[in-house]
């Protein structure tokens, strides 16, 4: 799952200030939110795993 948004949107959604570029731990997040101040962008990339089950 990938959620790109502006820093302003991420600040509104998380209730946090995101004053500089870098990774931020967000409530209930599995991975850090990556913020890029020069691009005015935050991207949250949550990993997922697909499994295949064979039925006999």
N, C-alpha and C positions, 0 to 999 in steps of 0.2 A: 504494500500500500504506500503510495507516495502522495503527500499533501503539500503542494507549494502554495505560498501566500505571501502577502506583503508583511513587513515587520509590524505595521500597525494592526493588521488583522490578527497576527499571532499574539500580540500584546493584549488585544481585546479578548481573544479566546482563552488565553491562559491566565489572565489577570496578573501577568508578570511584566516587569520592565526588562527589555532586551537591549541594553545600552551599547554593546560592542559585538563584533563578529566572534564566532566560536560556537561551541556546543553548549546547550542548556538542558538540564534535566527538567522534564515537565511531568506534572502529576499524571500518574497512570500510563506514562509512556514506556515503551519497551526499549527505546534507544533515544539518545539525545536529539534534540531539535537543533539543526545546523542553521545558524544565522550568518548572513553576508550583508553587512551594513552598506558596502559600496554598491551592491546590486539592489538594496532595499528588498531583500528576499529572505524568507525562512523556508526550509524544506525539511519535512519529517518523512523519513523513509523507514517504514516498519517491515521487517523481514517476514516472510511467510514460508511455509514448508508444505509441499504437496506430497502426498503419499498415495501409492497405488496398492489396493488390496485385491487379491485374487480370490474369487469364490469358486469352490469346487462344485 
